């Protein structure tokens, strides 16, 4: 493998880690929103999500 191939491989691995990090943040924000809904729903007269 040439140095260009190694460089492309390193960049692809770095981008994969960035994408996984963004997806993890989106998942955590979704969990926060569901938790807030779970706590606030009875006080606001809304149905619980589950």
TAJOLIN-V602897 format. One record per pair of residues at least 24 apart in sequence whose C-alpha atoms are under 8 Angstrom apart, sorted by sequence separation. I is the first residue (numbers start at 1). GAP is how many residues later the second one is. D is the distance in Angstrom with one decimal. If there is no record, write none. Layout:
# TAJOLIN-V602897
i-><I | I>
gap-><GAP | GAP>
d-><D | D>
This chain:
# TAJOLIN-V602897
none
